[in-house]
Amino acid sequence: MLTHEENDMLTQTGPGTPMGELFRRFWIPACLESEIPSADCPPVRVKLLGENLIAFRDSNGTPALVDAYCPHRGAPLFFGRNEECGIRCVYHGWKFDVSGKCVDLPNSPEGETYRDKVELKSYPCFDAAGIVWAYLGPKDRTPPRPGFDWMSLPEGQTYVRKYHLRCNYFQALEGDYDPSHAAFLHMTRDLATPSAIQDAAPTLGSLLGNRSFLRMKYVSYEETDFGMLQIAATPEADGTQTVSASTFYFPCFSSAGIAGPGVYSSNMRIPIDDESCYMYRFRWSYEPFTEKQRQTDLYGGFTYPEQIPGTFMAVENKDNDYLVDRILQKNYSYTGIKSFPIQDLALVEDQWGPRADRSLEHLVTSDEPLMRVRRRLLKAARELQEGQEPPGPHNPESFSIHTARVSLPGDVPAVEAIEQIKELTHGPTASPRIHAA
């Protein structure tokens, strides 16, 4: 468990908070590219790390993220005119470019000179993988773009959808590092693997069905510039061992998700405020997705649950008890809830409320991975408080690593197994490690 003070540090990300300052050292998703689809499009409201902002594209198509309120008298810029390479406040006509520079101040005779003294808070942005990325930290510490392999992949090799979650970012994130929950939450009533999971990801089905987390003979945790690398070895009945590598990426990205051969996943939980977040559910491949994969993602409703039109809210949500089916729960499903992501939502959006008090917990051995992630984040936040900048943002190549899984003879020593699996975490030749989340 955590103390009240540690829990606050872990979960509070507003301006000036230790974790908020750590988040502001990294590029994070601000919105989907499709939310601001074209040059001079209407602005959209964005709330990020407790800050009220708007996003838009200027006449050149450059993405922008700026303060939601005009610095003149606080009028909302959401209603502004996005035209001629800037956003113009419709209250008094003040206009700002994507960098926050005031380029026109027409309602006062001193406007030509006074505008140079006025600045709108703005944050640098770029487009990649269907997402608009933003950096909210000190300008003199702006890092290079992250080195994720999927950042530069073409359309057709990535897919992302955004969901609104009504809980703290870490409350959603830590489920990805809870190895035992999947063998219960995501199973049928007799703890067998649902056929839909076997069809979507056969390897995942086998991992869930045999409760491999109980048989792990070796687990290592390595702190890295990008976050943390976990390697586990599990003996199998045929005398082999399954060795897997999974990752936690600063500040809030996991490598969990329903994937399959050659397809990798990531969940990114981005704080809106301390009691809500957006989850960017992301899948990618070094090869183009097949038509079947694309259709499954778009319309299958399992990997990507259906959403209420015009929103980022899943159809099955807290307001309707996630459409739990008690007849299904009694006779087939362990939960009575249809899909993996919704099963997770039902159990994480309300854990002693939207921001759990972790001082009330009673943790066990199988909770070690999530305890490690907590410690990693808290350590980095404390170091930043003491003046030690996180190395990851300025070592973008360190993020060029993905999950992996391999079967080895049972007598291969742990040291050798670790070296072999590490080689598989780079480039397109590796087989992905499958998680349930």
C-alpha positions, -999 to 999 in steps of 0.1 A, spaced: 0 0 0 9 37 -2 8 64 23 -17 92 18 11 115 8 25 90 -17 -9 84 -32 -14 121 -37 20 124 -54 12 95 -77 -23 106 -87 -22 144 -88 -10 159 -121 -21 195 -121 3 224 -126 30 226 -99 24 191 -85 54 167 -85 38 142 -109 24 169 -130 59 184 -135 72 149 -145 44 145 -170 53 179 -184 88 167 -193 74 143 -219 55 145 -252 19 133 -246 -12 129 -267 -34 161 -267 -61 149 -291 -66 128 -322 -56 142 -356 -92 137 -367 -105 161 -341 -88 189 -359 -89 174 -394 -80 203 -417 -65 238 -420 -86 265 -404 -109 239 -389 -131 248 -359 -112 248 -326 -119 220 -301 -118 221 -263 -90 201 -247 -84 196 -210 -50 182 -202 -32 178 -169 -58 200 -153 -53 228 -178 -82 242 -200 -69 245 -236 -81 246 -272 -66 228 -302 -68 240 -338 -49 240 -371 -38 272 -387 -40 280 -424 -9 260 -431 -22 229 -413 1 233 -383 -15 219 -351 -18 243 -321 -26 239 -285 -32 271 -266 -49 285 -235 -86 283 -237 -90 319 -226 -80 352 -242 -54 371 -221 -73 403 -226 -103 396 -203 -106 359 -202 -131 354 -231 -133 318 -243 -114 313 -275 -134 282 -283 -158 306 -300 -129 323 -319 -124 327 -356 -97 303 -369 -85 321 -400 -54 335 -418 -29 317 -396 -43 325 -362 -72 323 -338 -91 355 -333 -111 362 -302 -146 373 -313 -150 395 -281 -126 423 -291 -107 409 -321 -74 400 -305 -56 375 -327 -28 349 -319 -7 326 -340 2 290 -331 31 301 -310 9 323 -288 22 356 -303 -3 384 -305 -4 394 -342 -34 418 -341 -49 440 -314 -74 461 -332 -96 475 -305 -71 500 -291 -50 528 -306 -19 514 -288 -25 480 -303 4 482 -328 29 484 -300 11 469 -270 5 436 -289 42 428 -285 37 428 -247 8 402 -249 13 365 -252 -12 336 -252 0 305 -234 8 279 -261 24 245 -263 44 230 -292 27 201 -311 33 177 -339 13 150 -357 22 113 -356 3 80 -358 -31 96 -359 -24 116 -327 -16 153 -320 13 153 -295 20 182 -272 48 192 -248 36 212 -218 69 216 -200 96 243 -198 105 257 -232 142 255 -226 139 217 -219 118 208 -250 129 173 -259 132 156 -293 102 136 -305 99 101 -288 116 73 -307 88 48 -307 91 27 -339 54 33 -347 58 71 -347 69 70 -384 48 42 -397 24 50 -425 -14 49 -424 -26 13 -426 0 1 -400 -14 19 -370 -49 22 -355 -60 43 -325 -93 51 -308 -98 74 -279 -120 67 -248 -132 89 -220 -126 72 -186 -141 85 -154 -112 77 -130 -76 88 -123 -51 79 -150 -31 56 -127 -62 38 -116 -67 27 -152 -30 22 -159 -21 -1 -131 -45 -28 -142 -21 -34 -171 5 -45 -146 -18 -68 -126 -10 -103 -140 -36 -122 -120 -67 -103 -128 -70 -116 -164 -74 -152 -153 -106 -142 -135 -121 -110 -149 -117 -120 -186 -127 -156 -183 -159 -176 -187 -177 -189 -156 -157 -221 -154 -124 -200 -159 -120 -212 -194 -109 -189 -222 -138 -173 -243 -138 -183 -279 -137 -146 -290 -104 -143 -273 -90 -174 -289 -101 -161 -323 -86 -126 -317 -54 -137 -301 -47 -174 -296 -15 -169 -277 -34 -146 -252 -60 -173 -247 -34 -199 -238 -17 -175 -213 -50 -167 -196 -63 -202 -194 -33 -217 -177 -27 -190 -150 9 -187 -159 15 -160 -133 14 -186 -106 42 -206 -123 68 -180 -130 102 -192 -118 121 -160 -126 111 -123 -129 135 -94 -133 127 -57 -133 152 -33 -149 149 5 -145 156 21 -179 156 56 -194 122 49 -210 107 35 -178 109 -2 -169 115 -35 -186 101 -67 -170 113 -101 -180 97 -133 -168 104 -170 -174 76 -196 -169 81 -234 -171 58 -253 -193 45 -289 -191 65 -300 -221 98 -291 -204 103 -258 -222 101 -223 -207 83 -193 -220 103 -161 -216 86 -128 -221 95 -91 -220 70 -63 -212 74 -26 -207 63 5 -188 70 37 -207 71 71 -190 50 88 -182 18 67 -186 21 43 -215 18 5 -212 24 -23 -237 -8 -41 -229 -37 -48 -252 -53 -75 -274 -27 -82 -301 -15 -112 -321 13 -124 -343 31 -93 -357 6 -69 -341 16 -48 -310 -5 -28 -286 -3 1 -263 -27 18 -239 -20 55 -231 -39 70 -202 -37 108 -203 -49 128 -173 -77 152 -180 -78 160 -143 -72 140 -112 -105 121 -115 -107 115 -153 -85 106 -182 -85 97 -219 -73 63 -229 -57 61 -264 -61 24 -273 -34 19 -299 -24 -11 -322 4 -12 -347 24 -35 -370 56 -34 -390 34 -47 -419 1 -34 -432 -29 -46 -413 -50 -73 -432 -85 -64 -443 -98 -88 -416 -78 -70 -389 -90 -36 -401 -126 -47 -402 -124 -63 -367 -109 -31 -352 -135 -9 -369 -166 -29 -364 -159 -59 -342 -169 -42 -309 -145 -64 -289 -110 -49 -291 -126 -15 -296 -160 -12 -278 -187 8 -296 -190 45 -286 -219 68 -281 -220 88 -314 -203 122 -311 -185 113 -279 -155 93 -266 -177 74 -241 -183 37 -246 -219 26 -251 -214 3 -220 -205 27 -193 -208 36 -156 -243 52 -161 -258 19 -173 -237 -5 -152 -217 -14 -183 -248 -33 -195 -240 -62 -172 -260 -93 -181 -267 -113 -149 -281 -143 -169 -249 -144 -189 -228 -141 -157 -247 -170 -141 -244 -193 -171 -213 -184 -191 -193 -152 -185 -174 -147 -152 -186 -110 -153 -216 -108 -175 -199 -79 -193 -192 -83 -230 -157 -72 -239 -122 -70 -223 -120 -32 -222 -154 -28 -207 -148 -55 -181 -117 -35 -171 -136 -2 -170 -163 -17 -147 -137 -27 -121 -114 4 -123 -136 34 -127 -148 30 -91 -122 17 -67 -131 36 -35 -142 63 -59 -125 77 -91 -92 83 -72 -85 53 -50 -71 57 -15 -43 31 -17 -36 33 20 -66 10 23 -51 -18 2 -39 -53 12 -15 -63 -15 -1 -98 -23 28 -113 -42 11 -112 -76 8 -74 -72 45 -69 -75 46 -56 -111 21 -27 -103 41 -20 -71 72 -16 -92 55 8 -116 43 29 -87 78 31 -73 93 39 -106 70 69 -111 74 81 -75 111 79 -77 113 99 -109 89 125 -95 110 129 -64 142 131 -83 128 159 -104 118 177 -73 154 175 -62 166 190 -96 174 157 -114 158 158 -148 145 125 -162 169 112 -189 143 95 -211 129 126 -229 164 134 -243 172 98 -251 144 91 -276 161 60 -290 155 43 -257 117 42 -265 124 20 -296 116 -12 -278 85 -34 -278 72 -65 -261 85 -100 -270 79 -136 -262 99 -167 -270 99 -204 -261 133 -218 -250 146 -251 -237 139 -255 -200 176 -258 -191 186 -224 -206 201 -203 -177 182 -172 -167 211 -149 -178 212 -164 -213 174 -163 -215 174 -126 -206 199 -118 -233 179 -137 -259 146 -120 -251 162 -85 -251 174 -91 -287 138 -97 -297 125 -64 -283 139 -44 -312 128 -44 -348 102 -63 -368 115 -99 -363 102 -103 -328 71 -121 -317 49 -99 -296 42 -106 -259 5 -107 -254 -12 -90 -224 -48 -89 -214 -62 -55 -208 
